[in-house]
């Protein structure tokens, strides 16, 4: 039984990994809206964290970070130096390995935090709909983890370079950061809450019907 559960988790992890790579390396990871391009690449990472546990979640988050590194290296934008050490900082001819911290750390945490939030919510809540509420809150936390940590690290590690790239004063960077977090971040968090709740409910139902729910971290068993 344990062997079957191990294979099941491996297959599910491989599926989430494939989805993460496809979404991260193609336009499928974004939903175009009138004012912003909504990021949904983190959705399979959050679901993987909840269903498979923080170790698998961290691995999926690292894949998310790798797609970001690839995109920012080979299709750079004006602020890609914050995500890729191969892109020169403004006014220089070289990048910095510190960019890898922004590229990978927040995404790895996206694969860790939702698991613990889900487990905590499951213990706190009662009633038939507690799974949906737990999934929704975990999705919101996962999305905010990505936005807050990425933008926060950009501010603390690249404030002046970011200002130079944007053509603004360094003192204006906090306002830009807060604008991204409060607008883009909130919209993406709401979308993540809805998507994770909807998709997670189906996946949990599938694991229950297949008799494997007790072997998933979402059932309350840490791995």
The 8 nearest C-alpha neighbors of each residue, nearest first, counted from 0:
[[1, 3, 2, 4, 5, 211, 214, 6],
 [2, 0, 4, 3, 5, 214, 6, 7],
 [1, 3, 5, 0, 4, 6, 7, 8],
 [4, 2, 6, 0, 5, 1, 7, 8],
 [5, 3, 7, 1, 2, 6, 8, 0],
 [4, 6, 2, 8, 3, 7, 1, 9],
 [7, 5, 9, 3, 8, 4, 10, 2],
 [6, 8, 4, 10, 5, 9, 3, 11],
 [9, 7, 11, 5, 6, 10, 12, 4],
 [8, 10, 6, 12, 7, 11, 13, 5],
 [11, 9, 13, 7, 12, 8, 6, 14],
 [10, 12, 14, 8, 13, 9, 7, 15],
 [11, 13, 9, 15, 14, 10, 8, 16],
 [14, 12, 16, 10, 11, 15, 9, 17],
 [15, 13, 11, 17, 12, 16, 10, 18],
 [14, 16, 18, 12, 17, 13, 43, 19],
 [17, 15, 13, 19, 14, 18, 59, 12],
 [16, 18, 14, 20, 19, 15, 13, 21],
 [17, 19, 15, 21, 16, 20, 22, 14],
 [20, 18, 16, 22, 17, 21, 23, 15],
 [21, 19, 23, 17, 18, 22, 24, 16],
 [22, 20, 18, 24, 23, 19, 25, 17],
 [21, 23, 28, 27, 19, 25, 20, 24],
 [24, 22, 20, 66, 21, 28, 25, 19],
 [23, 25, 21, 22, 20, 66, 70, 26],
 [24, 26, 27, 22, 23, 21, 28, 20],
 [25, 27, 28, 29, 22, 24, 23, 30],
 [28, 26, 22, 25, 29, 21, 30, 23],
 [29, 27, 22, 40, 39, 26, 23, 38],
 [28, 30, 38, 37, 27, 39, 26, 36],
 [29, 31, 37, 36, 32, 38, 28, 39],
 [32, 30, 36, 37, 29, 35, 33, 34],
 [31, 33, 35, 34, 36, 30, 37, 29],
 [34, 32, 35, 31, 36, 37, 30, 183],
 [33, 35, 32, 36, 31, 37, 183, 182],
 [36, 34, 32, 37, 33, 31, 183, 30],
 [35, 37, 31, 32, 30, 29, 38, 34],
 [36, 38, 30, 29, 35, 31, 187, 39],
 [39, 37, 29, 40, 28, 36, 30, 187],
 [38, 40, 28, 41, 42, 29, 37, 191],
 [41, 39, 28, 42, 22, 38, 23, 19],
 [40, 42, 44, 39, 43, 45, 142, 63],
 [41, 43, 45, 44, 40, 39, 46, 191],
 [44, 42, 46, 45, 15, 41, 47, 19],
 [45, 43, 47, 41, 42, 59, 110, 46],
 [46, 44, 48, 42, 47, 43, 110, 113],
 [47, 45, 43, 49, 48, 44, 50, 42],
 [48, 46, 44, 50, 51, 56, 45, 49],
 [47, 49, 56, 52, 110, 45, 114, 53],
 [50, 48, 114, 46, 47, 217, 52, 51],
 [49, 51, 217, 47, 216, 48, 215, 46],
 [52, 50, 47, 48, 216, 49, 215, 55],
 [51, 53, 48, 216, 54, 55, 49, 56],
 [54, 52, 111, 56, 48, 55, 57, 110],
 [55, 53, 57, 56, 52, 58, 111, 48],
 [54, 56, 58, 57, 53, 52, 51, 59],
 [55, 57, 110, 48, 53, 59, 54, 58],
 [58, 56, 110, 107, 60, 54, 59, 55],
 [57, 59, 61, 55, 60, 56, 54, 62],
 [60, 58, 62, 56, 61, 44, 57, 16],
 [59, 61, 107, 106, 57, 63, 110, 62],
 [60, 62, 64, 58, 63, 107, 59, 103],
 [63, 61, 65, 59, 64, 60, 66, 58],
 [64, 62, 60, 61, 66, 65, 106, 59],
 [65, 63, 103, 61, 67, 102, 62, 66],
 [64, 66, 62, 68, 67, 63, 61, 69],
 [67, 65, 69, 23, 63, 68, 64, 24],
 [66, 68, 64, 70, 65, 69, 71, 63],
 [67, 69, 65, 71, 66, 70, 83, 72],
 [70, 68, 66, 72, 67, 71, 73, 65],
 [71, 69, 67, 74, 72, 73, 68, 66],
 [70, 72, 75, 79, 68, 74, 69, 73],
 [73, 71, 69, 70, 75, 74, 83, 68],
 [72, 74, 70, 71, 75, 69, 68, 86],
 [75, 73, 70, 71, 72, 76, 69, 79],
 [76, 74, 71, 79, 72, 73, 77, 70],
 [75, 77, 79, 78, 74, 71, 80, 72],
 [76, 78, 79, 164, 75, 165, 80, 89],
 [79, 77, 80, 76, 81, 164, 161, 75],
 [80, 78, 71, 76, 81, 75, 82, 77],
 [79, 81, 86, 83, 78, 82, 88, 87],
 [80, 82, 98, 79, 78, 83, 153, 101],
 [83, 81, 98, 102, 79, 80, 101, 68],
 [82, 84, 80, 85, 98, 68, 86, 72],
 [85, 83, 94, 95, 96, 98, 86, 80],
 [84, 86, 83, 94, 72, 87, 93, 80],
 [85, 87, 80, 94, 84, 83, 72, 88],
 [88, 86, 94, 93, 92, 91, 80, 89],
 [87, 89, 91, 94, 80, 90, 93, 160],
 [90, 88, 91, 164, 160, 87, 163, 92],
 [89, 91, 88, 92, 87, 163, 160, 93],
 [92, 90, 88, 89, 93, 87, 94, 86],
 [91, 93, 87, 88, 90, 94, 89, 86],
 [94, 92, 87, 91, 88, 86, 95, 85],
 [93, 95, 87, 84, 86, 85, 88, 80],
 [94, 96, 84, 97, 98, 93, 85, 87],
 [95, 97, 84, 98, 99, 94, 83, 100],
 [98, 96, 95, 99, 100, 84, 101, 156],
 [99, 97, 82, 81, 96, 100, 101, 83],
 [98, 100, 102, 97, 101, 96, 103, 82],
 [99, 101, 98, 104, 102, 97, 103, 96],
 [102, 100, 98, 99, 103, 149, 104, 82],
 [101, 103, 99, 82, 64, 100, 98, 104],
 [102, 104, 64, 106, 100, 101, 105, 99],
 [103, 105, 107, 100, 106, 101, 108, 102],
 [106, 104, 108, 145, 148, 107, 103, 149],
 [107, 105, 60, 109, 108, 103, 104, 64],
 [108, 106, 60, 57, 104, 110, 109, 61],
 [107, 109, 111, 105, 110, 106, 112, 104],
 [110, 108, 106, 141, 107, 111, 112, 144],
 [109, 111, 56, 57, 48, 60, 108, 107],
 [110, 112, 53, 108, 109, 56, 57, 113],
 [111, 113, 114, 115, 109, 108, 116, 110],
 [114, 112, 137, 116, 115, 141, 111, 117],
 [115, 113, 49, 117, 48, 116, 112, 111],
 [116, 114, 118, 117, 113, 112, 119, 111],
 [115, 117, 113, 119, 114, 118, 137, 120],
 [118, 116, 120, 114, 133, 115, 119, 137],
 [117, 119, 115, 121, 120, 116, 219, 114],
 [120, 118, 116, 122, 117, 121, 115, 123],
 [119, 121, 123, 117, 133, 122, 118, 124],
 [122, 120, 118, 119, 123, 124, 117, 133],
 [123, 121, 119, 120, 124, 118, 125, 117],
 [124, 122, 120, 121, 119, 125, 118, 129],
 [125, 123, 121, 129, 122, 120, 126, 133],
 [124, 126, 129, 123, 127, 121, 128, 122],
 [127, 125, 128, 129, 124, 130, 121, 132],
 [126, 128, 129, 125, 130, 131, 124, 132],
 [129, 127, 131, 130, 126, 132, 125, 133],
 [128, 130, 132, 131, 126, 127, 124, 125],
 [131, 129, 133, 128, 132, 134, 121, 200],
 [130, 132, 134, 196, 133, 128, 129, 135],
 [131, 133, 135, 129, 134, 130, 136, 128],
 [134, 132, 130, 117, 120, 136, 131, 135],
 [133, 135, 196, 137, 131, 132, 136, 195],
 [134, 136, 192, 196, 132, 138, 137, 133],
 [135, 137, 139, 133, 138, 134, 192, 140],
 [138, 136, 113, 134, 140, 135, 139, 117],
 [139, 137, 192, 191, 141, 135, 136, 195],
 [138, 140, 188, 192, 136, 142, 137, 141],
 [141, 139, 137, 143, 138, 142, 144, 136],
 [142, 140, 109, 138, 144, 139, 143, 113],
 [141, 143, 188, 139, 145, 144, 140, 138],
 [144, 142, 146, 140, 145, 141, 147, 188],
 [145, 143, 141, 142, 147, 146, 148, 140],
 [144, 146, 105, 143, 142, 148, 147, 149],
 [147, 145, 143, 149, 144, 148, 184, 150],
 [148, 146, 150, 144, 149, 151, 143, 145],
 [147, 149, 151, 105, 145, 150, 146, 144],
 [150, 148, 152, 146, 151, 147, 101, 145],
 [149, 151, 153, 147, 152, 148, 146, 176],
 [152, 150, 148, 154, 153, 149, 147, 155],
 [151, 153, 155, 154, 149, 150, 156, 148],
 [154, 152, 150, 157, 156, 151, 155, 149],
 [153, 155, 158, 151, 152, 157, 156, 150],
 [154, 156, 152, 153, 157, 158, 151, 150],
 [157, 155, 153, 152, 154, 158, 97, 151],
 [158, 156, 153, 160, 154, 161, 159, 155],
 [157, 159, 154, 161, 160, 162, 155, 156],
 [160, 158, 162, 161, 169, 157, 163, 168],
 [159, 161, 163, 157, 162, 158, 89, 164],
 [162, 160, 164, 158, 159, 163, 157, 165],
 [161, 163, 167, 159, 165, 169, 160, 164],
 [164, 162, 166, 160, 161, 165, 159, 167],
 [165, 163, 161, 162, 166, 89, 77, 160],
 [166, 164, 162, 163, 167, 161, 77, 78],
 [165, 167, 163, 164, 162, 168, 161, 169],
 [168, 166, 162, 165, 163, 169, 171, 172],
 [167, 169, 170, 171, 162, 166, 172, 163],
 [170, 168, 162, 171, 159, 172, 158, 167],
 [171, 169, 168, 172, 173, 174, 167, 162],
 [172, 170, 169, 168, 174, 173, 167, 175],
 [171, 173, 175, 174, 169, 170, 176, 162],
 [174, 172, 176, 175, 171, 177, 170, 154],
 [173, 175, 177, 172, 176, 171, 178, 170],
 [176, 174, 178, 172, 173, 177, 179, 171],
 [175, 177, 173, 179, 178, 174, 150, 172],
 [178, 176, 180, 174, 179, 175, 181, 173],
 [177, 179, 175, 181, 176, 180, 182, 174],
 [178, 180, 183, 176, 182, 177, 181, 184],
 [179, 181, 184, 177, 178, 182, 183, 176],
 [180, 182, 178, 185, 184, 179, 177, 183],
 [183, 181, 179, 185, 184, 180, 178, 186],
 [184, 182, 179, 186, 185, 180, 187, 181],
 [183, 185, 180, 187, 182, 186, 181, 146],
 [184, 186, 188, 182, 187, 181, 183, 189],
 [187, 185, 189, 183, 188, 184, 190, 182],
 [188, 186, 190, 184, 185, 189, 191, 183],
 [189, 187, 139, 185, 142, 191, 186, 190],
 [188, 190, 192, 186, 191, 187, 185, 139],
 [189, 191, 187, 193, 188, 192, 194, 186],
 [192, 190, 188, 138, 194, 189, 193, 139],
 [191, 193, 135, 138, 139, 189, 195, 190],
 [192, 194, 190, 196, 191, 195, 135, 197],
 [195, 193, 191, 197, 196, 192, 198, 190],
 [194, 196, 198, 199, 192, 138, 197, 193],
 [195, 197, 135, 134, 199, 193, 131, 194],
 [198, 196, 194, 200, 195, 199, 193, 201],
 [199, 197, 195, 201, 200, 196, 194, 202],
 [198, 200, 202, 196, 195, 201, 197, 203],
 [199, 201, 203, 197, 198, 202, 196, 204],
 [202, 200, 204, 198, 199, 203, 205, 197],
 [201, 203, 205, 199, 204, 200, 206, 198],
 [204, 202, 206, 200, 205, 201, 199, 207],
 [203, 205, 207, 201, 202, 206, 208, 200],
 [206, 204, 202, 208, 203, 207, 209, 201],
 [205, 207, 212, 211, 203, 209, 204, 208],
 [206, 208, 212, 204, 210, 205, 209, 211],
 [209, 207, 205, 210, 206, 204, 211, 212],
 [208, 210, 206, 207, 211, 205, 212, 204],
 [211, 209, 207, 208, 212, 206, 213, 205],
 [212, 210, 206, 214, 213, 209, 207, 4],
 [213, 211, 207, 206, 214, 215, 210, 218],
 [212, 214, 211, 218, 215, 210, 220, 207],
 [215, 213, 212, 211, 4, 216, 220, 218],
 [214, 216, 217, 212, 218, 213, 50, 51],
 [217, 215, 220, 221, 218, 219, 52, 50],
 [218, 216, 50, 219, 215, 49, 118, 220],
 [217, 219, 216, 213, 215, 220, 212, 214],
 [220, 218, 217, 216, 118, 221, 215, 213],
 [221, 219, 216, 218, 222, 215, 217, 214],
 [222, 220, 216, 219, 52, 215, 217, 218],
 [221, 52, 220, 216, 51, 54, 53, 215]]
